[in-house]
């Protein structure tokens, strides 16, 4: 093994001589299995025990439940801090693009809106901001507004190795900011690294396993933000086996059978059922999940019948909300979903708000059923 528990995070740079945390290395099944075994020994699965595993009492006050009040000081322990994932289903919050490197003031305002206006419990980050200290601002805004964060290691669409620096910087922040483990629910590799083929599935598996080891003592799980097709196309069951839970993309507008948002449930069911059948009981979140109100150069349908409109976007979310009872039957207490994305100022067409900051349609999905 490349790592020993006593060496974790002495300095990430110390690992760069021979570690896959610096450059992906070819690994065989035996190496990956050994790494996975070590990760399991260190973690004993953070999902099942310790700070993240509270009894499935969905009425108790816990972070980030809607009845929770943040403490004045950072607690000394994560014990019983997080709500059980078995209580997390229905609407959870928003994907939130950070390419604009929003100021702390802006983050605070938007996160307060997500919490107070929409009863959001989480933000799922999308894109990247490479400014030093930016994720510290995200942590602070999340703490101030009682929101959990699905953090993201962003792979550029054009390839390159900038993701490695982003990973190292994020891990350093998670280790040094005392509030980080109290608001960071998970670290994602994404977005769609398998579909974009930025890493082989073997190398991505290695990255997941090593990240689990390195984040084990701050009890932060690791996942990959990906659509079913990415796993299927790359034969990536090994990745699916190693992630702590499933952050699944649901973008049915791009299906060859797409019509209008309100009619997209059969498309969702197909991918949802695949994740249930192949996910071995893991918790599922629809994280990059939505329907556009308009097309663009990068948002074009694969069906001649697909309709991008405000009414179709609204119909999509109304349809998802109407399926709350069905989603609640999913693994580990039910499937939770994010709306992709918070505002058209972040990604034109997909926002709940338009480019002028006005709601496109009434949006009050259920957070339980």
N, C-alpha and C positions, 0 to 999 in steps of 0.2 A: 504493500500500500504506500501511496505517496504521502499520506498524512497520518499523524499520531495526535490523539486528543490533546496532548500537552503542548503541541505547537500551533493549535488553532489560533489564527489571527494575531500571532506575534507581529507579523507584518505580511500583508498579501504579497508584497514584492519578493519575500523570501521564497515563495513557491514558484516563481517564474522561471527558475532554472530548468525545472522538469515537470511542471504541473500543467494539467489540462485547463486550469483556471486562466492560463495565459495564452495558450494555443491549443486548440483541440487536437488530441492525439488519437490515432487508431487504437481501438480497444477490442479485444475478443470477448466472447461470452464469459469466460472464466474471470477475466479482470473485472468486468462489469458486475458479475455476481458477487465477487469478493468485496468490491466497493459498496454494493448494496447491503451486504451483510453487516459491514462495519457501520454504515449509516443507520441501519436498523438497530444495532446494538447501542449506538449513541443516542438515538432519538427515542427508542422504544415506541416510535410513532407519536409525534407531538399531537396528532389528531386524537389519539385514544387516551392518553394519560396526561397527568400534570396540569399545566395552566390552561390548556385548551379544552380539557375534557371535564366539563361540569355536568351535573345531572340534568337530564332533559326536562327541567322545570322552566317552561317558557313564560311563566308569570314573574319569575324572580327579576330583581333589578341587577342588570349586568351590562357590560359594554358590548355593542353599542345600541342596546334596546331603547325604544322610544321613551321609556319611563326612567331612564338612567340619568343621574346627575353626576357630572364629573367631580372628582375630589379636588381639594385645594392643592394638594401636593401629589407628586408621583408616588404611587404605592411602592412598597419594598418588595413585593412579589406579584407575579402574574396569577397566583392561585385564585381560581374562581373569578378571574377578571372577565374573560370572554364569555359571551353567551354561547350555549351549545349550538353547534352547527345544525343539530337536529331541529332547532327552532327557526332556522333561516330558510325561508322559502318566499314565494311571491315577489313583489317588487322590493328591491334592495337599495337602489340608488342609480347613479349615472356613470357612464364612461365620461372621462373628463380629459380633454387633450391639453397637454402642457407645452406644446411647441412654442407658444407665445411667451414662455418664461414669466408667467403672471407674478405680480408683486404679492407680498404677504397681504397687503390690504385687499387686493382683488381676490386672492384665494379665500380670505376670511369672508368676504361678502358673498361669493358664490357658494361656499360650503355652508354658510348660514342659510342661504336660500334653499339649498338642497335639503337641509335638515328641517327647516321650519315650514317651508311652503309645500314640499313634496313628501315629508316624512321619510326621507332617505336615511339609511343607516351606513352606507358605504359610498366611496368613490373608487372607481377603477381607472387607474391612470392609463393614458393613451399617448403615443408619441414620446418625445423626450425634450428635456431642457438640460443642457450641459453646463449651465452656470454653477459655479461653486456655491454650495450651501442651499441650492434650490429645494432639495428634498427635506432639509431641515425646516424650511418654510411650510412645505406641505404637511409635515408632522405637526408643526405648531398650529396651523389652521384646522387640521383634523382634531387635535386635542381641544382647541377652543370651541369646536362645534359638535363634539361628540360623534365623530364619524370615523369608521374604520377605513383602511386604505388597502386596496389591491395594488401593490407597487409593481413596477414594470422595468425589466431590462430590455431596452429597445434595440432591435436589429434594424439597421437601415435597409430600405428597399433595394438599394444599389449594391449591397454587400459591404465589404470592408471589415475592419476589426475594431471600430470605435465602441462596439458593444462591450468589449472586454474592459475598457476603461470605465464605462458606465457601471458595469457589474461591480468592479472593485470599489468604485466610489460609493455606490449604494450600500454594499456590504459594510464598508467602513462606517457610514452614517448609522446603519442599523446597530452597529456595535458600540458607537460612541455617544449617540444621542439618547439620554435616559428615557425619553418618552417614546422612542421608536417602537420598541416591542409592544407597547400598550395601544398603539393605533395601527400597526402594520399587520394585517391579517395573513398576508401571503406575499411572496415574491413570485412574479410571473416571468418566464422567458417568452418574449413575443415581439411583435404580434405576427402570428402565423409563420414561425420559422421553418416548419416542415413544408407547408405549401410553397413558401418562397425558396425552399431548398438552400437556406443559408448555412445549415450544418447538416451533416448526415444524421440519420436517426441514432446511430451508435454514439456519435460525438455529443449530440444533444442529451442522450441518456446519461452520459458521463458527466456533463455539466450539471444536470439535475441532481445526481447522486452526490457530487462534490459540494454543491450548494447546500444540500440538506445537512451534510456534515458540518460545514462552516457556520451554518445558522442554528445548529442544534442547541447551543447553550442560551440563545435568545428566543428559542421556541417559536421560530417563524417558519411555517411550512413553505413548500416550493411547488410550483405548477408550471404549466405551459399554456399560453393563450393561443388556441388553435381550433380550426374547424375539423369536423369529422373527415372530410375529404383529404386533408393534409395527412392525418394518421393513415388513412386507407391507401393513398397514393404512394406513400413512402414505406409502407409496411412497418409502421412504428409502434407496434404493440409493446416493445421494450420501453419506450417513453411513457406510454399510458400506464404501464405497470409500476413505474417508479415515482410518478408525480403523486403528491399527497391528496389532491382532489382535482376535479376536472373543471377547467375554465373553457367552456365551449362557445364557439362562435355560431351565431344564428343570424344569417343574412339571406333570407329566402328570396329577396328580390332578384338575386343572381341565378336562381334555379331556372332550368329550361322549361319548367312547368309553372312559373310564376304568373300570377294575374294581378290581383289586388291584395293589399295587406290583410284585409279581413278574411281572405280565403287561404291564408298561408299555413294554417294549422297542419294539414297533411304533410307539408314539406318539413316543418319543424319536427313532427312526430318521427319521420324517417331517421333524421340524424339523432334525435333524442333517444330513440330506441336503440340505435347502434351504440351510443355511449353507455346506455344502461346495460346492454348485453356484453360489452367488452370492458367496461370499467370496473368490474368485480366489486360492486357495491359501494364505490366511492361517491362522495358528495359531488353534485353537479351544479354549476352556476352557468347561466347564459350571460357571458360578460360583454362580448361585442355583438350586440343584439339590437336590430332595428330595421326600419324600412324608410327609404328616402322620399322626401317630398319633391325632389327635383333630381335630374341627372346632371352629370358633368363629364369632363374628359376622362375621369377615372371611375365614374359610376355609370356604367352602361349595362342594360339588361341582356340576358342570354335568351330571353323569351320575347317574341313579338307582342305578346299579350300583357307583359308586365307594365303596370301603371305606376309612375312616380308622381305623386300629388299629395297635397296636405291631407285630403280626405283619406287617401290610401294609407298614409303614415298613421293618422289617427285610428283608422280601422284596425291596423296591425296591433297597436297597443290595447285597444278595446278587446280584441280577440284574445290576446295573451291574458288580460285580466279576467276574462270570462272563463279561462281554463285554470283558474287558481286551484280549484278542488282536484283537478287532474294532476297538476304539477306537485301538489302536496303529497301525492302518493309515490313520488320519486324516492330514490335511495337517500338514506340518512336524514329522514324527516322532510324531504321534499326538495324541489328544484327552485332556486332563487334566480331572479333575473335583473339585469341592469338595462337601462335605456341608453342606447348608443345613438346620439351623443347629447351632451348638455345643451349646446348652442350651435347654431349655424355659423357663428363667428369662429368656431373651432373646426368644423367640417361641414361645408355647405350642403344642405339638403337633409342631413340626418338629425339636426338639432330639434329639441323641444322648443327652444327659443329661436326666433328668426335672427337675421343679421342686425336688426334694429333693437334687439333685446325684448321683443314682444312674444308672448306665448302664441304659438301657431294654432293651438286648440286646447280645450280644457284637458288637464292631465292630473288625475288623482287616482292612480291605481291602488289596489288593495295591498296592504303589507301582511295580511293574514286572512285566513278564511276557515 
